[in-house]
Amino acid sequence: MVTGVNGLISSHIADQILAAGYKVRGTVRSISKNQWLADLMSARHGPDRIQLVEVPNLADPAIRSDLVRGVAGIASVAGSARPSTIDTVDASVQEEFAAHTNLLEAAMAEPGMKSFVFTSSAWAAWTPQAGTPTTLTKESYNELAEQLLEDDTLPAGVRSFFKYMAVKTKVEQAIWEWVAREKPRFAFNTILPDTVLGPILDAERQGGSTAGMVRWLWNGENLQVLENIPPQWFIDGRDLGRVYLACMVSGSTDRQRIFGFADRYSWPKILEILKRIAPEKKDLVDLPDAGWDQTDVPNESALELLQTTSQEKWTSLEKSVEDGVDSFVGKVFESSGAVI
C-alpha cells in the first residue's frame, strides 16, 4: 500500500512496485479526482494491478482495519505539512504523527504485514548551508531549525521553511519513539529523501512538487523561491521509487534511517544544464551563484538497496533534469541538444 499515491514520490513508488510485478493499493482523498492515476498505471503495467481507496483523513481510526487487510507492505508517504500552510509547529506535528501511527497500529493488527516504510525528509536531518563542511550520521537530527525559528527578523518565506524542517524533525523522532515502545514485529525503516527531481509521470495533472520546480525555472516563474533554496542533494524520483521497493521487499533492512541522497545540486547548476540541453531557448533567466554543498552524507545503504534492483548507480543530475523537462515540455531532445 502506498499512501497519497497521486503525489510525486508516491506515484514513482507505485510505478516501481508495479513494474516489479506486485499489486498496489493506493490511498487518495478523492477517487473521482484521481481516476487518471489508475488509468495511467493500467496503461503502463496492465489492468487490475492498482486499486485506489478513498481516504479523506488517514488519522481516522475507523478506516484502518479495512484499509490494510491483505497488505504485506506499507509506504506511508502522505503528509499534511507544507511550508506554506504550517500555522504552529506543535499542531502540525500532532496531525502528521496521528496519521502515521494510525497506519502503524493497523499494520500491527494485520497478520501478513512484513514491512513498513515511513517517509521523513532530508530536512529532518539537517539545515543545508552552502560552503559549510558538515558530516551527517544516521543519528543526525535537525536541531538547528527550531533554534533558527527564535530569530524574529527572519522573512516570512524563510521562516516557513524552518517551520517545515522542525515539523519533519519532531515527527520522525516521535515515530521512532513509538516504534521503540511498541516493538512491531514487521520490518520498520524511515527514508529521508532530499530534493526529488526527474520526470513527472503526468505533468498535466501533477504539479510535480520539487520536480515541478524545474518547470518553474524553465518558465521563469517563482525565481525568488528558487533563490532561497540552498544548494544540497537530490535524488531522481525513479531511483527513489526503487529504493522504497527494495526496502519493502528485501526483508534484510530493519530499524534503519535510509538517506535518499544521490548527488549534490543547486538551482544555478540546473540552469546551466537547461542552457546546455536546450540552447535554442533564449529566455532562461539567470540565478545568482549560490555556492555548493559541502555535506558528507551516509547514503551507502540507499545505494545498496538501489543495487538490489539491478541498477548499479544513481541517475545523474543531467539525466534527471533532461527527463524532467521532457516530461512537461512533451518534446524530444535531438542528439544536438536542441529541443524540437
Buried (B, 14 or more C-beta within 10 A) or exposed (E): BBBBBBBBBBBBBBBBBBBBEBBBBBBBBEBEEBEEBBEBBBEBBEEEBBEBBEBEBBBEEEBBEEBBEEBBBBBBBBBBBEBEEBEEBEEBBBBBBBBBBBBBBBBBEBEEBBBBBBBBBBBBBBBBBBEEEBEBEEEBBBEBBBEBBEEEEBEEEBBBBBBBBBBBBBBBBBBBEBBEEEEBEBBBBBBBBBBBBBBBBBBEEBEBBBBBBBBBBBEEEEBEBBEBBBBBBBBBBBBBBBBBBBBBBBEEBEEBBBBBBBBBBBBBBBBBBBBEBBEEBEEBEEBEEBEBBBBEBBBEBBBBBBEBBEBEEBBEBBBBBBBBBBBBBEEEBEEEEBBE
